[in-house]
Amino acid sequence: MARNRIAALAAALALTALTGCGAGRGLAANYLPIEDLILVETLGLDRGDDGAVLLTASAGGAEEACVLRAGAPALVPALAQLQDRAVRGRVIFAHTQSVVLGQAYAEGGVGDLFDFVERDIHTRMGAQLYVVRGGTAEALVTGAGEGWTVSEALASVRGVTLSRGDSHVFDLRETAVALSEQGAALICALRPVSAGAGAPDASPGITAVPAGFGILKDGRLAGFLDGDEALCASLLSGTLGCVPLTVACEHGSATLEVRCAQPEMRVVCPGGGAAALEVRCAPTAAIAAVESEAVPDPAELEAALDRRLSAAISGVLGRARALDADFLGLGRAVRRGGTEPSALPPDWLRTLTVSVSVETTVARSDDLGARVGTDGGGEADGDF
């Protein structure tokens, strides 16, 4: 049922994007003076021990920023309570930049969130979606220190994900479409941390750092991806940019700047047999720095990166099979092969056999010797 509602939302989003109706209707028919508006910038959703929906909204407007809280047995009455407690004016979500889910809320299901988004013409479908790993949205939304806001903290997270590669920020529209088409989706996971730790002059508060991906299956949080598996989820879903990776070599380690186009994924569906997935990946890498007593052989570095990425790709595909959750969009590869996923057995993903081929090319450099012994910029265990 939740998947059907999300599918209807995804179809409505496509129609709205083509017609441009939503934005114009909101401006023309629902005009209010700015001083009468409370503009929610970040909305946090948690779930209480009794299953109640708990809302925390960081809002601004004509006056100073404020934080609103509400709680009710379900999302719609919680939103009504949020409005009732906003004595200053009307709460609107037209400028909402981020939606933050506490882990317990996401585990209980996100269908009511997408139901609300479908009904509320003001809500920005470009609002970015996060899940707080091992914590609550309230702690993050209310944790800003003096001189900075939760919106600024989340903007910093987005910048970090671009340089690290082991997470990616998706918006509500992208998530709705993935849940509709695949039944599963990835969302950016966050871990709350104390701001200014070790800096006595820093403003105290709670901020966040990227913590891999959350996996949504059938509208519920089903698990998380970390480290190299999260990085390869970005790789397989086509969101990976240029990232630094450290690999071991005979006399030390080397940090490589790695680039890779989305791998070729081909699914073979023999009649009556299990589907087979072939993944071919051809990264290119440049040596950024070396911590070694001798100049490493590029072929050695290529082999090391091949092993690392092959293991991680196999690992993340194994998670998809174990959860029976197509958060990587493998169904699209099935369609490219001329077969509709609906024509396959219901357990096609669980029984999928996988073959992974990685062939890295490390650029040869005439001045590599000058960089031997320089700071590698990363740890040998892959802290990127």
SELUM-257163 format. One record per residue (C-alpha): chain; x, y, z; residue number from 1; residue in one letter. Coordinates in steps of 0.5 Angstrom, whole numbers, plus 500, padded with zeros to 3 digits. Each point is the difference from the previous one (the first is absolute). Last residue first. Layout:
N
 chaine  c1  c2  c3 num residu
      A   X   Y   Z NUM      a
...
end
This chain:
384
 chaine  c1  c2  c3 num residu
      A 577 518 506 384      f
      A 502 495 505 383      d
      A 502 494 496 382      g
      A 504 496 505 381      d
      A 507 503 498 380      a
      A 498 506 502 379      e
      A 499 507 496 378      g
      A 504 506 498 377      g
      A 506 496 498 376      g
      A 505 505 502 375      d
      A 506 500 496 374      t
      A 506 495 501 373      g
      A 500 498 492 372      v
      A 497 506 497 371      r
      A 507 502 496 370      a
      A 500 493 497 369      g
      A 494 501 497 368      l
      A 502 505 495 367      d
      A 500 496 494 366      d
      A 493 498 501 365      s
      A 496 494 498 364      r
      A 492 500 501 363      a
      A 497 495 503 362      v
      A 495 496 496 361      t
      A 495 495 504 360      t
      A 497 494 497 359      e
      A 494 498 505 358      v
      A 496 494 498 357      s
      A 494 497 504 356      v
      A 496 494 499 355      s
      A 494 499 504 354      v
      A 494 495 500 353      t
      A 493 502 502 352      l
      A 496 496 504 351      t
      A 498 505 505 350      r
      A 499 505 495 349      l
      A 496 495 496 348      w
      A 495 498 506 347      d
      A 494 502 497 346      p
      A 501 496 493 345      p
      A 502 504 494 344      l
      A 494 503 496 343      a
      A 499 506 504 342      s
      A 508 502 499 341      p
      A 498 501 493 340      e
      A 505 497 495 339      t
      A 504 503 494 338      g
      A 507 501 503 337      g
      A 499 507 502 336      r
      A 494 498 504 335      r
      A 504 496 504 334      v
      A 505 505 501 333      a
      A 494 505 502 332      r
      A 498 495 505 331      g
      A 507 500 503 330      l
      A 498 507 503 329      g
      A 505 500 506 328      l
      A 495 500 505 327      f
      A 497 494 498 326      d
      A 498 497 506 325      a
      A 500 492 501 324      d
      A 504 502 507 323      l
      A 505 494 499 322      a
      A 500 502 492 321      r
      A 501 507 501 320      a
      A 506 499 506 319      r
      A 503 495 495 318      g
      A 500 505 495 317      l
      A 504 505 505 316      v
      A 505 495 502 315      g
      A 501 498 492 314      s
      A 502 507 499 313      i
      A 504 501 506 312      a
      A 504 493 499 311      a
      A 501 503 492 310      s
      A 502 507 503 309      l
      A 505 497 504 308      r
      A 503 495 496 307      r
      A 501 505 494 306      d
      A 503 505 504 305      l
      A 505 495 502 304      a
      A 501 498 493 303      a
      A 501 507 497 302      e
      A 505 502 506 301      l
      A 504 494 498 300      e
      A 500 502 493 299      a
      A 502 507 501 298      p
      A 506 497 504 297      d
      A 502 504 506 296      p
      A 506 505 500 295      v
      A 503 498 507 294      a
      A 500 501 507 293      e
      A 493 501 500 292      s
      A 495 505 502 291      e
      A 498 503 493 290      v
      A 495 505 498 289      a
      A 495 502 494 288      a
      A 501 494 496 287      i
      A 495 501 494 286      a
      A 494 495 499 285      a
      A 496 498 495 284      t
      A 494 495 501 283      p
      A 498 494 495 282      a
      A 494 497 503 281      c
      A 496 494 497 280      r
      A 494 497 504 279      v
      A 497 493 497 278      e
      A 494 498 504 277      l
      A 497 493 499 276      a
      A 492 498 500 275      a
      A 499 494 503 274      a
      A 497 494 495 273      g
      A 494 499 497 272      g
      A 501 504 493 271      g
      A 507 503 501 270      p
      A 500 507 503 269      c
      A 506 504 499 268      v
      A 501 506 503 267      v
      A 505 505 498 266      r
      A 503 506 504 265      m
      A 505 504 497 264      e
      A 503 505 505 263      p
      A 499 507 501 262      q
      A 506 504 498 261      a
      A 506 499 505 260      c
      A 505 505 503 259      r
      A 505 499 505 258      v
      A 505 505 503 257      e
      A 505 495 503 256      l
      A 503 500 507 255      t
      A 506 495 500 254      a
      A 502 495 506 253      s
      A 507 497 503 252      g
      A 505 496 497 251      h
      A 497 495 496 250      e
      A 493 504 499 249      c
      A 494 501 504 248      a
      A 494 504 497 247      v
      A 498 507 502 246      t
      A 493 503 496 245      l
      A 499 507 499 244      p
      A 493 501 496 243      v
      A 498 503 493 242      c
      A 493 500 499 241      g
      A 495 494 502 240      l
      A 493 501 499 239      t
      A 499 495 495 238      g
      A 496 495 504 237      s
      A 505 495 499 236      l
      A 506 504 502 235      l
      A 496 503 506 234      s
      A 498 493 503 233      a
      A 507 499 499 232      c
      A 502 506 505 231      l
      A 495 497 505 230      a
      A 503 493 499 229      e
      A 507 503 501 228      d
      A 498 503 507 227      g
      A 493 499 502 226      d
      A 493 498 498 225      l
      A 494 500 504 224      f
      A 494 496 502 223      g
      A 492 499 498 222      a
      A 497 507 501 221      l
      A 493 499 498 220      r
      A 497 502 494 219      g
      A 499 494 496 218      d
      A 508 499 501 217      k
      A 504 506 502 216      l
      A 507 500 501 215      i
      A 504 505 504 214      g
      A 507 502 497 213      f
      A 507 502 503 212      g
      A 501 504 506 211      a
      A 500 507 498 210      p
      A 502 505 506 209      v
      A 495 504 504 208      a
      A 500 506 505 207      t
      A 498 500 507 206      i
      A 502 506 504 205      g
      A 505 504 504 204      p
      A 503 506 496 203      s
      A 507 500 499 202      a
      A 506 503 504 201      d
      A 502 494 504 200      p
      A 501 496 494 199      a
      A 501 493 502 198      g
      A 493 498 497 197      a
      A 497 506 497 196      g
      A 493 497 498 195      a
      A 498 494 504 194      s
      A 499 494 495 193      v
      A 493 497 497 192      p
      A 501 495 494 191      r
      A 497 501 494 190      l
      A 497 495 495 189      a
      A 498 502 492 188      c
      A 495 496 497 187      i
      A 500 494 496 186      l
      A 493 498 497 185      a
      A 496 493 499 184      a
      A 494 498 497 183      g
      A 503 501 493 182      q
      A 496 504 496 181      e
      A 495 504 506 180      s
      A 506 500 505 179      l
      A 505 503 495 178      a
      A 495 505 498 177      v
      A 498 502 507 176      a
      A 507 500 502 175      t
      A 502 505 494 174      e
      A 494 504 501 173      r
      A 502 501 508 172      l
      A 507 502 498 171      d
      A 506 496 500 170      f
      A 507 501 504 169      v
      A 506 496 498 168      h
      A 504 495 505 167      s
      A 507 497 499 166      d
      A 502 504 495 165      g
      A 505 505 504 164      r
      A 500 506 497 163      s
      A 493 501 498 162      l
      A 498 497 506 161      t
      A 504 506 504 160      v
      A 496 505 496 159      g
      A 493 497 502 158      r
      A 502 500 507 157      v
      A 502 507 501 156      s
      A 493 502 497 155      a
      A 497 496 505 154      l
      A 504 504 506 153      a
      A 498 506 496 152      e
      A 493 498 500 151      s
      A 501 498 508 150      v
      A 502 507 501 149      t
      A 506 504 502 148      w
      A 502 506 504 147      g
      A 499 497 507 146      e
      A 499 492 500 145      g
      A 495 496 496 144      a
      A 497 494 504 143      g
      A 493 501 499 142      t
      A 499 497 493 141      v
      A 506 495 502 140      l
      A 497 497 507 139      a
      A 493 500 497 138      e
      A 502 496 494 137      a
      A 501 494 505 136      t
      A 506 496 500 135      g
      A 503 493 498 134      g
      A 501 502 493 133      r
      A 496 507 499 132      v
      A 497 499 493 131      v
      A 500 505 494 130      y
      A 496 503 495 129      l
      A 501 506 496 128      q
      A 494 505 498 127      a
      A 500 500 492 126      g
      A 492 498 501 125      m
      A 499 506 503 124      r
      A 494 500 504 123      t
      A 495 506 498 122      h
      A 495 495 497 121      i
      A 499 496 506 120      d
      A 496 494 498 119      r
      A 505 495 497 118      e
      A 505 503 505 117      v
      A 496 497 506 116      f
      A 499 494 497 115      d
      A 508 499 499 114      f
      A 501 502 507 113      l
      A 494 494 502 112      d
      A 504 495 496 111      g
      A 506 501 504 110      v
      A 500 494 504 109      g
      A 501 498 507 108      g
      A 508 499 499 107      e
      A 500 507 497 106      a
      A 497 503 506 105      y
      A 505 496 505 104      a
      A 506 502 496 103      q
      A 498 507 501 102      g
      A 498 503 493 101      l
      A 503 507 498 100      v
      A 496 504 494  99      v
      A 504 505 497  98      s
      A 499 507 496  97      q
      A 493 502 502  96      t
      A 498 506 496  95      h
      A 493 499 498  94      a
      A 499 496 507  93      f
      A 495 505 503  92      i
      A 498 501 507  91      v
      A 495 506 501  90      r
      A 501 505 505  89      g
      A 504 502 507  88      r
      A 496 496 504  87      v
      A 503 494 497  86      a
      A 497 495 505  85      r
      A 494 498 496  84      d
      A 504 499 494  83      q
      A 504 495 503  82      l
      A 494 497 503  81      q
      A 497 499 493  80      a
      A 507 497 498  79      l
      A 499 495 505  78      a
      A 493 499 498  77      p
      A 503 498 493  76      v
      A 506 496 502  75      l
      A 496 495 505  74      a
      A 499 499 507  73      p
      A 502 507 502  72      a
      A 506 504 502  71      g
      A 503 507 499  70      a
      A 506 504 500  69      r
      A 502 507 497  68      l
      A 506 503 500  67      v
      A 501 508 498  66      c
      A 504 504 496  65      a
      A 500 508 501  64      e
      A 494 504 496  63      e
      A 498 501 493  62      a
      A 501 492 499  61      g
      A 503 494 503  60      g
      A 499 493 502  59      a
      A 503 494 503  58      s
      A 495 495 501  57      a
      A 500 494 505  56      t
      A 494 495 499  55      l
      A 499 494 504  54      l
      A 495 494 497  53      v
      A 497 496 506  52      a
      A 502 492 499  51      g
      A 500 500 508  50      d
      A 508 500 501  49      d
      A 500 506 496  48      g
      A 501 501 492  47      r
      A 504 506 497  46      d
      A 499 505 495  45      l
      A 505 506 499  44      g
      A 498 505 495  43      l
      A 505 505 498  42      t
      A 499 507 497  41      e
      A 493 501 502  40      v
      A 497 507 498  39      l
      A 496 503 505  38      i
      A 495 505 496  37      l
      A 496 506 503  36      d
      A 506 505 499  35      e
      A 501 498 493  34      i
      A 493 502 498  33      p
      A 495 494 497  32      l
      A 499 498 493  31      y
      A 496 493 499  30      n
      A 497 501 494  29      a
      A 505 503 495  28      a
      A 507 498 503  27      l
      A 498 492 502  26      g
      A 496 499 493  25      r
      A 506 503 496  24      g
      A 505 495 504  23      a
      A 496 494 499  22      g
      A 498 501 493  21      c
      A 506 499 496  20      g
      A 497 495 495  19      t
      A 506 496 499  18      l
      A 503 500 507  17      a
      A 493 499 503  16      t
      A 498 494 495  15      l
      A 507 496 503  14      a
      A 498 502 507  13      l
      A 493 497 499  12      a
      A 503 494 498  11      a
      A 505 499 505  10      a
      A 495 501 505   9      l
      A 495 495 497   8      a
      A 506 495 501   7      a
      A 501 502 507   6      i
      A 493 499 502   5      r
      A 501 493 496   4      n
      A 506 498 504   3      r
      A 497 502 507   2      a
      A 494 495 498   1      m
end
